Amino acid sequence: MDRRTLLTGFAGGLVATGAAPAFAAAGRHRVRHVRPGESVQAAVDAVDGPGWTVVVHPGTYREVVSVPAEKTGLTLRGATRNPRDVVIVYDNANGTPRPDGSGTYGTAGSATFTSAAPGLTVRDLTLANDWLRADHPDITGTQAVAAYTYGDRTHFENVRLLGHQDTLFVDTAALGTFDRQYFRHCSIEGDVDFVFGRATAVFEQCHFRTLARDVDFTPKGMVFAPSTARANPYGILAVRCRITSGAEDGAYKLARPWVPSYETTAWPSLVVRETRIGPGIDAVAPYTDMREAYPWQSMRFAEYRNTGPGAAVSVPENRPRLSRAQAALHTKETYLGDWRPGA
């Protein structure tokens, strides 16, 4: 997928940003509007308390957007219900040099959209990173994040998340915190580890799509790479989702565990349940290792009542499955606790 393909079909042309938005506070609703030619970041910066909504009108906004922790309870949404109409996109990668000469951005720093704010809601828009390996053969740090989220009670609804490697980074504010994130009716695409991190993250009725890659090796990538803290009973949960692929059959793995060098006690957790898994996932051996020292078999990986050709069980020891009693402990309600998104 090249940059032209990524942007095809998005409403509105590529617009210059940087101008301050024409803010409009609608009484007690506390709303700010952003229109083409204006800056989403400027609108976020202007929020002066909890509970604001920033409405972004149709167009493509080429900028980096960061929501700091003090912007609690912020809602960022597209003005229409079609997430293709509003696109926030940029093209930094892990190995992209910073303009000030202070080094490279790193994985987290490459994100088009970053939020540390508790109670964040994002809906009805697209977040993308259109950095391409082929355009930068000199850069080896090819992680290019579309959204990097940390902060408890983060809610994404009807959002498209587009990238290649490390599209969505679901993190926590600190090693010892178990921030909760909820994604519903979202579309997420990429190739290598494109949903990863240590948050307690629930994906409900989401679509994960692996991309075609012009490489001569397999696996060509993995959908999930959790890095859950050992003390956290709940990692990534995908429920009633679907996984499709733009690559050939069996070219991708479902997951591999990520044990970061800065948190070697991590015990990655992933449960995929009641999900249709297409033929792009290797059904015989759906899991693999990231490092030999941390084999996937020693991690908390499990499935329950999945369907589709990529869910076929031919080698039972390669597909750990939950019993009905165990599955009752791995639900949206148990993962999110006292938080009811949208209630």
C-alpha positions in Angstrom: 0.0 0.0 0.0 1.5 3.3 -1.0 0.6 6.8 0.3 -1.8 7.4 -2.6 -3.7 4.3 -1.8 -3.9 5.2 1.9 -5.5 8.5 1.1 -7.7 7.3 -1.7 -11.4 7.7 -0.9 -10.9 10.2 1.9 -13.2 13.1 1.6 -11.6 16.5 1.0 -8.2 17.3 -0.3 -5.0 17.5 1.6 -5.2 20.7 3.5 -2.6 23.0 5.0 -2.8 23.2 8.8 -1.5 25.6 11.4 -4.1 28.3 11.5 -6.1 28.5 14.8 -9.6 27.0 14.5 -12.7 29.2 14.6 -13.8 28.1 18.1 -17.5 28.1 18.9 -18.6 27.3 22.5 -22.2 26.0 22.2 -23.5 27.0 25.6 -22.9 24.4 28.3 -21.9 21.8 25.6 -18.4 23.3 25.4 -17.8 22.5 21.8 -14.9 23.7 19.5 -15.0 23.2 15.8 -12.0 22.6 13.5 -12.4 23.2 9.7 -10.0 22.6 6.8 -7.1 25.1 7.0 -7.2 25.0 10.8 -5.3 22.9 13.3 -6.7 20.1 15.4 -3.8 20.6 17.8 -4.7 24.2 18.3 -8.2 23.2 19.3 -6.9 20.7 21.8 -4.5 23.3 23.2 -7.4 25.7 23.7 -9.4 23.4 25.8 -9.5 24.9 29.3 -11.2 22.2 31.4 -12.8 18.8 31.5 -15.7 17.7 29.3 -14.9 19.6 26.0 -15.8 18.2 22.6 -13.6 19.0 19.6 -15.5 18.5 16.3 -13.4 18.0 13.2 -15.0 18.8 9.9 -14.4 16.8 6.7 -10.9 17.1 5.3 -7.4 15.7 5.7 -5.3 17.3 8.4 -1.6 16.6 8.0 -0.3 17.2 11.5 0.8 15.5 14.7 -1.8 15.8 17.5 -1.0 15.3 21.2 -3.6 15.3 24.1 -1.9 16.0 27.4 -3.0 14.3 30.7 -4.7 17.4 32.0 -7.3 17.5 29.2 -9.5 15.0 31.0 -12.8 13.9 29.6 -12.1 15.2 26.1 -14.1 14.0 23.1 -12.5 14.2 19.7 -14.9 13.3 16.9 -15.5 13.7 13.2 -18.4 15.9 12.2 -20.0 13.1 10.2 -20.6 9.5 11.2 -18.3 8.3 8.4 -14.7 7.9 9.6 -13.4 8.3 6.1 -14.5 11.9 6.0 -12.0 13.1 8.6 -8.4 12.0 8.4 -5.6 13.0 10.7 -2.3 11.8 9.2 1.5 12.2 9.5 4.6 10.3 8.5 7.2 10.0 11.3 8.9 6.7 12.1 11.0 5.4 14.9 14.1 6.1 12.9 13.1 9.5 11.6 15.6 12.2 12.7 14.2 15.0 14.8 14.5 18.4 13.2 16.4 19.8 16.1 19.2 17.1 15.7 18.5 15.5 19.1 18.2 12.0 17.7 15.3 10.1 16.3 11.7 10.0 17.3 11.6 6.4 18.7 8.5 4.2 18.4 6.2 6.2 20.8 7.4 9.5 19.4 6.5 8.5 15.9 2.8 8.6 16.6 0.5 10.7 14.6 -1.9 10.9 17.6 -0.9 10.6 21.2 -3.1 10.9 24.3 -2.3 10.7 28.0 -5.7 12.0 29.0 -8.0 9.9 31.3 -11.6 9.7 30.0 -10.7 10.4 26.4 -13.3 9.5 23.7 -12.3 9.4 20.0 -15.0 8.6 17.4 -16.0 8.8 13.7 -12.6 9.7 12.2 -9.4 8.2 10.8 -5.9 8.3 12.4 -3.1 7.3 10.1 0.6 7.1 9.7 1.6 6.9 6.0 5.3 6.5 6.5 6.6 3.9 4.0 9.6 1.6 4.3 10.2 1.8 0.5 10.6 5.6 0.6 13.2 5.4 3.3 15.6 2.4 2.7 18.2 4.1 4.9 16.0 4.0 8.0 16.0 0.7 10.0 13.7 1.8 12.8 10.5 1.2 10.8 7.9 1.3 13.5 5.4 4.1 12.6 2.6 4.5 15.0 -0.8 5.9 14.1 -2.1 6.2 17.7 -0.3 5.9 21.0 -2.8 5.9 23.9 -2.2 5.7 27.6 -4.5 6.9 30.4 -7.4 5.1 32.0 -10.9 4.9 30.4 -9.8 5.6 26.8 -12.7 4.9 24.4 -12.5 4.6 20.6 -15.7 4.2 18.6 -16.0 3.9 14.8 -12.4 4.9 14.2 -10.1 3.8 11.4 -6.4 3.2 12.5 -4.1 2.9 9.5 -0.4 2.1 9.3 2.1 -0.6 8.7 4.3 -1.6 11.6 3.0 -0.8 15.1 -0.1 0.9 14.0 -1.8 1.0 17.5 0.2 1.3 20.7 -2.1 0.6 23.7 0.1 1.6 26.7 -0.3 2.6 30.4 0.8 5.7 32.2 3.3 3.8 34.3 4.6 0.3 34.7 2.5 -0.2 37.8 -0.8 1.1 36.4 -3.4 -1.0 34.6 -5.1 1.6 32.3 -8.2 0.4 30.6 -9.0 1.0 26.9 -12.0 0.1 24.9 -12.4 -0.1 21.1 -15.7 -0.7 19.4 -16.6 -0.9 15.7 -13.0 0.1 14.8 -11.0 -0.9 11.8 -7.3 -1.4 12.3 -4.8 -2.4 9.7 -1.0 -3.0 9.5 1.6 -5.7 9.1 4.1 -6.2 12.0 2.8 -6.2 15.6 0.2 -3.7 14.6 -1.8 -3.9 17.9 0.7 -3.9 20.8 1.3 -2.8 24.4 0.6 -3.4 28.0 -2.8 -1.8 28.5 -5.9 -3.7 29.5 -7.5 -3.3 26.0 -10.9 -4.6 24.8 -11.7 -4.8 21.1 -15.4 -5.5 20.5 -16.8 -6.0 17.0 -13.6 -4.6 15.4 -12.0 -5.5 12.1 -8.3 -6.3 11.9 -6.8 -6.4 8.5 -3.3 -7.5 7.6 -1.6 -5.9 4.6 0.0 -7.4 1.5 3.8 -7.2 1.7 6.3 -7.7 -1.1 8.8 -9.7 0.9 10.1 -13.3 0.4 9.8 -14.5 4.0 7.0 -15.6 6.3 5.6 -14.8 8.6 5.1 -11.5 7.0 3.8 -10.1 10.3 1.6 -10.5 13.4 -1.6 -8.9 14.4 -1.0 -8.7 18.2 2.0 -8.2 20.4 0.9 -7.8 24.0 3.3 -6.8 26.8 1.0 -7.1 29.8 2.5 -6.6 33.3 2.8 -9.8 35.3 0.6 -8.3 38.1 -2.2 -7.4 35.6 -4.7 -10.2 35.2 -6.1 -8.7 32.0 -4.3 -7.8 28.8 -5.7 -7.7 25.3 -9.2 -9.1 24.6 -10.7 -9.4 21.1 -14.4 -10.4 21.2 -16.8 -10.9 18.3 -14.2 -9.4 15.9 -13.0 -10.4 12.4 -9.6 -10.8 11.0 -9.0 -10.5 7.2 -5.9 -10.2 5.1 -4.7 -8.6 1.9 -1.9 -11.2 1.8 -1.8 -14.8 0.8 -3.2 -17.6 2.9 -1.2 -18.4 6.1 1.2 -15.5 5.6 0.6 -14.0 9.1 0.6 -15.1 12.7 -2.1 -14.1 15.1 0.3 -13.0 17.8 3.7 -13.0 19.4 4.6 -11.9 23.0 6.5 -8.7 23.6 8.7 -8.7 26.7 10.4 -5.2 26.6 14.0 -4.8 27.7 12.7 -2.2 30.3 10.2 -4.6 31.8 11.6 -8.2 31.6 9.0 -9.4 34.1 6.1 -8.8 31.7 3.8 -11.7 31.1 1.9 -11.0 27.9 -1.8 -11.8 27.9 -4.1 -12.2 24.9 -7.5 -13.7 24.5 -9.3 -13.9 21.1 -12.8 -15.2 21.4 -15.9 -15.6 19.2 -14.0 -14.0 16.3 -13.9 -15.0 12.7 -10.3 -15.6 11.6 -9.7 -15.6 7.9 -7.3 -17.7 5.9 -4.5 -15.1 6.1 -3.6 -16.4 9.6 -1.5 -19.5 9.8 -4.0 -22.0 11.4 -1.4 -24.7 12.1 1.0 -22.5 14.1 -0.8 -19.1 14.8 1.7 -18.0 17.4 5.4 -17.3 17.3 8.2 -16.0 19.5 9.7 -12.5 19.4 12.7 -13.7 21.4 13.8 -17.2 22.2 14.1 -16.4 25.9 10.4 -15.7 26.1 8.6 -18.5 24.3 4.9 -17.9 23.5 3.9 -21.2 25.2 4.9 -19.7 28.5 2.6 -16.7 28.0 -1.1 -16.1 28.7 -2.4 -16.8 25.2 -5.8 -18.4 24.6 -8.8 -18.6 22.3 -12.5 -19.4 22.7 -15.1 -20.4 20.1 -13.4 -18.7 17.1 -14.5 -19.6 13.6 -13.2 -19.3 10.0 -10.3 -21.1 8.2 -7.7 -19.3 10.3 -9.2 -20.7 13.5 -9.1 -24.4 12.4 -7.5 -26.6 15.1 -5.2 -29.1 13.5 -2.4 -29.1 16.1 -4.1 -28.7 19.5 -1.0 -27.8 21.4 -0.5 -24.8 19.1 -3.9 -23.4 19.9 -4.5 -23.0 23.7 -8.2 -22.8 24.3 -10.3 -21.7 27.3 -12.9 -23.8 28.9 -16.4 -22.4 29.3 -15.7 -21.6 32.9 -12.4 -19.9 32.1 -14.1 -17.9 29.3 -16.5 -16.4 31.9 -13.5 -14.6 33.4 -12.5 -13.0 30.0 -15.3 -10.7 29.1 -15.6 -7.0 28.5 -17.2 -6.6 31.9 -14.4 -8.3 33.8 -11.7 -6.4 31.9 -13.2 -3.0 32.3 -14.5 -3.4 35.9 -16.5 -0.5 37.2 -16.2 1.4 33.9 -19.1 1.3 31.4 -18.1 3.1 28.2 -20.9 5.1 26.7 -23.1 4.6 29.7 
